[in-house]
């Protein structure tokens, strides 16, 4: 199992690197595919539809909404690309407002369509079905899109790795420290194997790697931002905290619905939601921290 998990992890890193290196539509299309799989994993886990069945009306509406959202994100999202023009922060308010408006409009229309299906099928389905579906639309698809927005920044290829330092590197550090020194349970009901020592190790590990990463980029003049190493360490540490919360929240959903994994797509890891649960919540945080700290 450990070997399988390691090989799958390496393959994921290679695929992520390739998509992020290419950027632009290649990265957004990759995020779109990952989002759709995550969306369907989540709807099946929460009982919107049964596993193995074709997408129902709620899922079809969700898929259409996610598709429109990513398409409009590509067309208008550059308005949200801070730090884009040579590192000079010139946010075009009109462009940002247009991008935010069209994306919000798509999500509202998606919700209205879900409500319409509920009304037309009442009382066959319960009111929580459209709510769960809409949550699934937001949780992975919208939040993962912030990876693309970060990549669109000036120097975004280097900044976007802070998302993975705060999530995957944090997970690895937490696992190693917890396995070696873990004695006190962090959340025994949600995740019995996680420890407080592991949690602290993940935070400190992400902060340390973030600091070293920022220091290396500064020394090589690859990316020169004010107080870069210290800010990268701060982003890594704060990101790790939210990453662990996201991991526990995803575990909570699985516990609520009595499932072990969201899927079987990634050998040794489970589904997209099992591997990207921490990345999902970290990406928006890194985006906003980047604006406040690095701009």
C-alpha positions in Angstrom: 0.0 0.0 0.0 2.8 2.4 0.9 4.6 1.8 -2.4 1.3 2.2 -4.4 0.6 5.4 -2.5 4.1 6.7 -3.2 4.0 6.0 -6.9 0.6 7.6 -7.2 1.8 10.6 -5.3 4.8 11.0 -7.6 2.5 10.7 -10.7 0.2 13.4 -9.3 3.1 15.8 -8.7 4.4 15.2 -12.3 0.9 15.8 -13.7 0.4 18.9 -11.5 3.8 20.3 -12.5 3.1 19.8 -16.2 -0.3 21.5 -16.0 1.0 24.4 -14.0 4.1 24.8 -16.3 1.8 25.0 -19.3 -0.6 27.3 -17.5 -3.4 29.2 -19.4 -6.1 26.9 -20.9 -4.2 23.7 -20.2 -4.2 24.3 -16.5 -7.8 25.5 -16.4 -8.9 22.5 -18.5 -7.1 20.2 -16.0 -8.7 21.9 -13.1 -12.1 21.6 -14.8 -11.7 17.9 -15.2 -10.6 17.5 -11.6 -13.5 19.6 -10.5 -16.1 17.6 -12.3 -14.8 14.3 -10.9 -14.7 15.9 -7.4 -18.2 17.2 -7.9 -19.6 13.8 -8.8 -17.7 12.1 -6.0 -19.2 14.6 -3.5 -22.8 14.3 -4.8 -22.6 10.5 -4.7 -21.1 10.6 -1.2 -23.8 12.9 0.0 -26.7 10.9 -1.5 -27.7 13.2 -4.3 -27.3 10.1 -6.6 -26.2 6.6 -6.1 -22.8 5.4 -7.1 -22.7 3.6 -10.5 -25.8 5.4 -11.8 -25.9 7.9 -14.6 -26.0 11.6 -13.6 -29.5 12.7 -12.6 -31.1 16.1 -13.3 -29.4 17.8 -10.3 -26.0 16.6 -11.3 -26.5 17.5 -15.0 -27.4 21.0 -13.9 -24.3 21.1 -11.7 -22.1 20.0 -14.6 -23.5 22.6 -16.9 -23.1 25.3 -14.2 -19.5 24.3 -13.6 -18.7 24.2 -17.3 -20.2 27.7 -17.8 -18.3 29.0 -14.7 -14.9 27.8 -15.9 -15.6 29.1 -19.5 -16.5 32.5 -18.2 -13.5 32.4 -15.7 -11.2 31.9 -18.7 -12.9 34.8 -20.6 -13.1 37.3 -17.8 -10.8 35.9 -15.1 -7.8 37.9 -16.2 -9.5 40.9 -14.5 -8.7 39.3 -11.2 -5.0 38.6 -12.1 -3.2 40.8 -9.6 0.6 41.2 -9.8 0.3 40.4 -13.5 1.9 43.3 -15.3 5.5 43.2 -14.4 4.8 42.9 -10.7 3.1 46.3 -10.7 -0.2 46.0 -8.8 -2.8 47.7 -10.9 -6.1 46.1 -10.3 -8.6 47.1 -12.9 -11.8 47.6 -10.9 -14.0 47.3 -13.9 -12.4 44.1 -15.0 -12.4 42.5 -11.6 -16.1 43.5 -11.1 -17.0 42.0 -14.4 -15.2 38.8 -13.6 -16.8 38.5 -10.2 -20.2 39.4 -11.5 -20.4 36.9 -14.3 -19.1 34.0 -12.1 -21.6 34.9 -9.4 -24.3 35.1 -12.0 -23.6 31.6 -13.2 -23.7 30.2 -9.6 -27.0 32.0 -8.9 -28.5 30.7 -12.1 -27.3 27.2 -11.2 -29.0 27.5 -7.8 -32.3 28.7 -9.4 -32.3 25.8 -11.8 -31.7 23.3 -9.0 -34.6 24.9 -7.1 -36.8 24.5 -10.2 -36.0 20.8 -10.5 -36.9 20.4 -6.8 -40.2 22.2 -7.3 -41.1 20.1 -10.4 -40.2 16.8 -8.7 -41.7 17.6 -5.3 -42.3 15.5 -3.1 -40.2 12.9 -4.7 -37.0 14.5 -3.5 -36.2 16.3 -0.3 -35.2 19.9 0.0 -31.6 19.0 1.1 -30.9 17.5 -2.3 -30.5 20.8 -4.2 -28.7 22.2 -1.2 -26.1 19.4 -1.3 -25.8 19.7 -5.0 -25.1 23.4 -4.9 -22.6 22.9 -2.1 -20.8 20.4 -4.3 -20.7 22.9 -7.1 -19.0 25.5 -4.9 -16.7 23.2 -2.8 -14.4 21.8 -5.4 -15.0 23.6 -8.7 -15.1 27.2 -7.5 -12.4 26.9 -4.9 -10.0 25.0 -7.1 -10.3 27.7 -9.8 -8.2 30.0 -7.5 -5.2 27.8 -8.5 -5.6 29.1 -12.1 -6.1 32.7 -10.9 -2.8 32.5 -8.9 -1.0 31.0 -11.9 -2.2 34.0 -14.0 -0.3 36.4 -11.7 3.1 37.8 -12.7 5.4 35.1 -11.3 2.4 32.9 -10.8 4.3 29.8 -11.8 6.4 30.2 -8.6 3.7 31.5 -6.3 1.1 28.8 -7.1 3.4 26.2 -5.4 2.6 27.8 -2.1 -0.8 26.1 -2.4 0.8 22.7 -2.5 3.4 23.5 0.2 0.5 24.5 2.5 -1.4 21.3 1.7 0.6 18.3 0.3 3.9 19.2 2.0 2.0 20.0 5.2 0.3 16.6 5.0 3.6 14.8 4.6 5.2 16.6 7.5 2.2 16.0 9.7 2.3 12.3 8.8 6.0 11.9 9.5 6.0 13.8 12.8 2.7 12.2 13.9 4.0 8.8 13.2 7.2 9.4 15.1 6.0 11.6 18.1 2.2 11.5 18.0 0.6 10.7 21.4 -2.3 13.1 21.8 -5.3 12.7 19.5 -6.3 15.8 17.5 -9.8 14.8 16.4 -10.4 11.2 17.6 -13.9 11.0 16.2 -13.2 12.5 12.8 -9.8 11.1 12.2 -8.4 8.8 14.9 -4.9 8.6 13.4 -4.2 12.3 13.5 -2.4 13.8 16.5 -1.7 17.2 17.9 2.0 16.6 17.5 1.5 15.8 13.8 -0.6 18.9 13.4 2.1 21.1 14.8 4.7 19.3 12.8 2.6 20.0 9.6 2.3 23.7 10.4 6.0 24.1 11.3 7.1 22.0 8.3 5.0 24.0 5.8 6.3 27.3 7.3 9.9 26.0 7.1 9.6 24.8 3.5 7.8 28.0 2.6 10.7 30.1 4.1 13.4 28.0 2.3 11.4 28.2 -0.9 11.1 32.0 -0.7 14.8 32.4 0.3 15.9 30.2 -2.6 13.8 32.2 -5.1 15.1 35.5 -3.7 18.8 34.4 -3.8 18.5 33.3 -7.4 16.6 36.4 -8.3 13.9 34.2 -9.7 11.2 36.1 -7.8 12.1 39.2 -5.8 9.3 40.4 -3.6 9.6 42.5 -0.3 10.2 40.2 2.7 9.6 37.3 0.5 11.0 34.4 2.7 9.2 35.6 5.8 5.9 36.1 4.0 6.2 32.6 2.3 6.8 31.1 5.8 3.7 32.9 7.1 1.6 31.8 4.2 2.8 28.2 4.5 2.0 28.1 8.3 -1.4 29.7 8.0 -2.2 27.6 4.9 -1.3 24.5 6.8 -3.9 25.3 9.5 -6.6 25.7 7.0 -5.4 22.7 5.0 -5.8 20.5 8.1 -9.3 21.9 8.7 -10.2 21.1 5.1 -8.9 17.6 5.6 -11.0 17.1 8.7 -14.1 18.6 7.1 -13.8 16.1 4.2 -13.4 13.3 6.7 -16.5 14.5 8.5 -18.5 14.2 5.4 -17.3 10.7 4.9 -18.1 9.8 8.5 -21.6 11.3 8.2 -22.3 9.1 5.2 -20.5 6.0 6.4 -18.0 5.7 3.5 -14.2 5.1 3.6 -13.1 6.9 0.4 -14.8 9.2 -2.0 -13.6 7.1 -5.0 -11.0 4.7 -6.3 -9.5 6.8 -9.1 -6.1 7.3 -7.5 -4.5 4.0 -6.2 -3.5 4.2 -2.6 -5.3 7.5 -2.1 -8.9 7.0 -3.1 -10.7 9.6 -5.1 -10.1 13.2 -6.2 -11.8 14.5 -3.0 -9.5 12.3 -0.9 -6.3 13.7 -2.4 -7.4 17.3 -3.0 -9.4 17.9 0.1 -6.7 20.1 1.6 -5.8 21.8 -1.7 -9.5 22.8 -2.2 -9.6 25.0 0.9 -5.9 26.2 0.7 -6.1 27.7 -2.9 -8.5 30.6 -2.1 -6.6 31.3 1.1 -3.3 31.6 -0.7 -4.9 33.8 -3.3 -6.1 36.3 -0.7 -3.0 36.1 1.4 -1.0 36.8 -1.7 -3.0 39.9 -2.4 -2.6 41.3 1.2 1.0 40.2 1.9 2.7 40.1 -1.5 1.0 43.0 -3.3 
